Amino acid sequence: MSKKKVLFLCTGNSCRSQMAEGLVRHYFGKKWKAYSAGTEPSGYVHPMAIQVMAELGIDIAGQKSKSTDKYRDKRLDLIITVCDDAAENCPIWLGQGKVVHISFPDPAKATGSEEEKLEAFRSVRDDIRRRVFYYMMNGRVLIPGHAG
C-alpha cells in the first residue's frame, strides 16, 4: 500500500508548515508522506521552530525552505494551508489534491522576551498537532475553542 501525500503550504515555509511537516512525518509516517513549501520561501527553517520541535524529540534541522513550484506537478492527496488569514494572505494552491485551510498565527511575529517567543512557538506547535491530527483522523476541521 502506498502512502498518502500531504503538503503543508504557507508563505515563507520557515515555521508553521515546517513544524506540521515534521509532526506528520514523526507521528503518521507509516501512512503519510509529508512535505512543506511556501510561495515566497524564506530560505531557512526558523531556529525557534527547530528548538520547540526538538523538545518533542523531532528533528527538523535538516528540513529546507522550499518553493511551491517543486510540488506543482506532484501527485498529492491533501494540501493543508496553515497561514493566519487575519494576519497575511495565504497562498492559493493551483496543483492537484484536496485543499483544506487550517489557520495558525505566525509565531515568528511574536514579541517579548526569548521565553515569550518560544512560548508562542510551542503554542502554535501544539495547536498544529491537535488540529491537523484531528483533521487527518476525522476528515473535519476542528474550530479553535470547540472540543470537536
N, C-alpha and C positions, 0 to 999 in steps of 0.2 A: 504494500500500500504506500503510495507516495504521500509526502507531507503536503499539507495545505500551505499556501504562501501568503503572508501578511506584510504590508508595507505601512510603516508609520510615517506620516507626511507632516512636515512643518515648514516654516520659512527658513530658519537658519540651520537646522539639523545639528544643534550643539547641546541641547538639554533634554527636552521632553521626549522627542522622537527617539533619541539615543537611549534614554532610560527605558522607554517602552520596548525597544528592540531587545535590550539586554534582559529585561524581566521575562518577556515571552520566550526568548531563547533558553533562559535558565529553567523556567517552570513548565513550559509547554513544548520544549524542544523535540519530544518524541513524535508530536503530531503536527507541529507548525515550524516552518522556516520563516524567521523574522528578518526584516530589512527596515532601514530608515533612510530618509532622504529629505532634502529641502529645495525649495525653488531658488533660494539665494543662500547656498551653503556658506557657513561661517569659515570653514577651513579647519576647524578644530572641535574637539569634544570638551565641553566646559569642565575644568578641574573639579568644581564642586559636584557636578553630576557624577564624575568618576569616584569621588570620595564617598558620597552617600550610597552609591551602589556597592562599593567595597564593604560598607557596613553590613550589607546583607550577604556578603560572600560572592558577589557577582562582579567580575572584572570586565569593564567596558573600555579600559585604557587603550586597547588595540583597535577599537572601532574608529572609523573615519567619517568625517562630514562629507556627504555625497550629494550630488545633484539628482533631481528627479529624472533628468534625461537618461540616466543609467538604467532606469526601470520602465521607461515608456512602453517598450515593446515586450517586456517580460510578462509572462502569463501569471497573473496574481489572482488570488481568491478574494482577498479583502484588503481594502485601503482604509486606514483609520487616520483622519486628520485630527491633530491634537492642539491646534492653536486656540487661543482665547479670543473669540471674535470681538469681544468688547475692547480689547487692547490692540489688536492688529488684524490685518487681512490674512485669513488662512488661504493657502493656495487651493486652486481647483484642480482636481485630477482628471486628465483627459485620456488616460490609458484604460486598460481592462480592469475588471474586478468590481465588486460591490463596494461602494464608498459609504462610510459611516463617520459622522463627526462627533467626537467626544472632547469637549473643550477643557483645557487646563491653563491656568495663568503661567506666564513665563517667569520661572524662578530667577533667571539671570537679571531680571529687573528689580529684584528685591533690594531694599536699602537697609541700613543699620550696621550693626557690628558683624564680624565674621560669623559668630554663632547664630545671629538672627538670619543671616543669609543662608547658612547651612540648614537652619530650621525650615526655611522656605523651600529649599531643595528636597528635604525629607518629606515635607507635607505633600508636595507635588508627586514625588516618587510613590508615596503610599497611596495617594488618590489614583494615580495611574494603575497601580497594582490592583486596587479594589475595583475600579470602574471598567478598565479594559478587560480584566479577567472575568468580571460579571458578564460583559457583552460576549466574550468568546465562549463562555459556558452556557449562556441563556439566550443569546441572539437578540437581546434587548439592551438599550442604553439605560444605565442607571442614572437617574437625575440626582444631582447633589442634594443632600438633605432628606432623601427618601430611602427607606430600607430595601426597596425592591418589590 
